[in-house]
Amino acid sequence: MLRSEECEKVRIIVEKKDLNKLVSALHAVGVLDIREISIKDTQKIDLKDYESLVTELSIKVNSLLDIIKESFGSDKAFKAYIKKLYIKSEDLDLNAIKSTLDSIKFTRILKDKEELEANKDEINRLKSILPILKTLSQFKIDVAELNNKAVLNYKLVVVDRRYFYELRNRLSNIKNLAAYNKALDKNHYALLIAYKKELEQEVDAILNRYDKRELSIDLLNGFSGSPYSAYKELLRRIRELESKNKEIISKIKRSADTTVDQLLIFKEILSIHQDRVKAISLIGSTESFAIVEGWVPVSKRHMLVKELNDTLYKRYSISNIKTDELQPTVLRRPDILKPFDYFLNLYSVPRSDEIDPGWIFIVSFIIFYGMMISDVGYGLVSLVIAYLISRVTDKEGLMHNAAKLWMISSISAVVFGLLSNEFFGYQLSFLPTVIDWTKNVITLLAITVIFGVIQVCLGLVFGFLNKLNDYRKEADKKELMVAISKLTSILVIVFGAIAVSGYLFNLIKGEIVLISAIIAIVSIVLTVILGGIEGAEVTNLITHPISYARILGFGLASIIIATLIDNGFTPVLSKGLLSVVISTIVLLLLQFLNIILSMLEGLIQAMRLNFVEFFTKFYKGNGDPYKPFKEKRVYTYKRVI
Amino acid sequence: MTIDINAAIAAIGAGIAIAGGAIGTGVAQSAIGSAGLGLYAENPKDLGIAILFLVLPETLVIFGLVIAILIMLAAGLV
């Protein structure tokens, strides 16, 4: 239970002609974690045509889906649309998918998209001309004349008022040049300069000395008439293109009814083929045989053998490979507890050769969270909030998994709430109060620190076992010394706790306190000497168990705040209806705020106690997770041949 | 109403113990929080690590709480 499930590394050999059947069987049974072939003299299987076809079709399908999704305006709207569809299809081969994608209804979407993009580019181009025409409309000039560069060149610049007069004076000194100016606003001037072609360099040299914005007249090619009429014409063309785009978008959206279901089916089938491409790239081959290697959990080997027998009728060989490689980590937990694994993996995946702390993490998290909330009402409301969050969030995301953790742990919050007789900060007179948070502070402090002592000691025991395991493997005396230092660390905590509690609370006889203190001090010295670098963390042996007092701290804070809110805002009928309404609203809002804060704090602190105080005593992590080669089907089912 | 000066001083001491821890935690978390968000912006997968570092200094305020309780216990306030 506290270890990864045992795996075997197996080698499967088939005739090359049966390769497709083998891959299909392995994919369907989904228990083999395929790894790179370890035999040196084998060749890779040529995947060129297959891989390029899968990639080409995948790109096409994904781009079509993206185009349609875009026409819905938002991901949310598109997801809601998909949710309403009923999609089921049997497996299709790649050629069928290819010919369907080449059909007119899909090519039309791609053409529409091309037109849409071309229109968007044109709109952007026209929009970049708008400010030029707007500036030019200050001058009485025919736009067509500006593009007639037979004799004269034109430049249009916008200059800051500070430099305008100086620039104009400099320009006026040049012969065969005319500069017209108009004030655009308080601080800016537009300057239209007409000059003979040969003066180009001279004009540029002057203009470059000043901070100015040059508007490109070349963009006006094709326009004629007054700048204002050209400006109006431009606006009309932009609007025309925009309405055309709207039409195209609604046309694409309408096409969703006949295309999205097919595209989703194609996407799923192609993703299965992509998995296969990846798997086949790991397979080795000789002239006549294909060889697959991978890890399979011992408990599932029979499933693999059965599937191979059914598919290949014993035209294969399977054998175990003796290897020093670290096997992948296989964590077996019920689906309901998977969110805990999500957070465990977020920290780090446990290695297969170390103790899996998952179960202790789960149990302690639920207890710590429950204690920190300790309110029946808060527990129930947090259950509802967490359920709603889980409904609207992405299943693979952080918030969804956090919501699942809240849902499971809210039951513990209700149980501790019943023991504490707390209902939104109120205490019910007919119920007994087993845990009184405000009156039994010292007892609760002791209980929480004892939790800390137990969990930290457990962590040290695991650390001892892990280090002993390392010593057995590597026969390195350093590992043995560190392993023993884990045991002396336990002595530091246990005897230190006895000495401190005996001294502070007079619960234990003086001689026992003294002996405990001596053992603790000797153990500290031993831990530092034996532990080497790890021995430097000896101070954590004192601080980490005390850190569990946060359970008391946050539990007490949550309950006291709830009681204060109740005392301040419980509606009193005698104060009038308005007072009742306002008090009720404020009471509900503040209680809701306290619930949210308690949920967040409970989640973070219960996780932190495990990750920081417990895991650091033994956990290595960086494990290699078991990733079986498994088909993921939602919309499709395998074709029965 | 008579006030026991020893109890009053103990209560003030307990308050200072908590306040010191809370201020220390706040100062540390402000720096870690901004750095953590930077890390998250660079790589969203590191959110777990960022949160982990963010909550580390909270131990300071817990020590403050423990000291406060011990002071109040010695003064007979709890």
Chai-1 contact restraints between the chains, C-beta under 6 A:
chainA,res_idxA,chainB,res_idxB,connection_type,confidence,min_distance_angstrom,max_distance_angstrom,comment,restraint_id
A,L346,B,G48,contact,1.0,0.0,6.0,A-B,restraint_1
A,Y347,B,G48,contact,1.0,0.0,6.0,A-B,restraint_2
A,V441,B,V78,contact,1.0,0.0,6.0,A-B,restraint_3
A,L445,B,I69,contact,1.0,0.0,6.0,A-B,restraint_4
A,I546,B,V66,contact,1.0,0.0,6.0,A-B,restraint_5
A,S547,B,T59,contact,1.0,0.0,6.0,A-B,restraint_6
A,S547,B,I62,contact,1.0,0.0,6.0,A-B,restraint_7
A,A549,B,I62,contact,1.0,0.0,6.0,A-B,restraint_8
A,A549,B,V66,contact,1.0,0.0,6.0,A-B,restraint_9
A,R550,B,I62,contact,1.0,0.0,6.0,A-B,restraint_10
A,G553,B,I62,contact,1.0,0.0,6.0,A-B,restraint_11
A,G553,B,L65,contact,1.0,0.0,6.0,A-B,restraint_12
A,I604,B,V55,contact,1.0,0.0,6.0,A-B,restraint_13
A,R608,B,V55,contact,1.0,0.0,6.0,A-B,restraint_14
A,F611,B,L52,contact,1.0,0.0,6.0,A-B,restraint_15
